[in-house]
Amino acid sequence: MMLYPAMTKLNEYIPNRYMMVNVVARRARQIALEAEENGEILEEKPVTMAINEVAEGLFDASTIDTVIDTDNN
């Protein structure tokens, strides 16, 4: 199974795979939470949507906070 869009396209915006996983995972969580809060049903999986957003240049390593909040308040 191949990744679409290609990793070379994604690397234009995020330089390495480790950061790619962090950015995509964080954005996918945001998409899922927003959909849940708004009662929306997503047509695609949040990870797919996040990967496509990176490929479109909407998110890169500098535009999303990859730090996971461990505060349980």
Secondary structure, DSSP 8 states (H G I E B T S, - for coil): ---SS-HHHHTTTSSSHHHHHHHHHHHHHHHHHHHHHHT---SS-HHHHHHHHHHTTS--TTTS---------
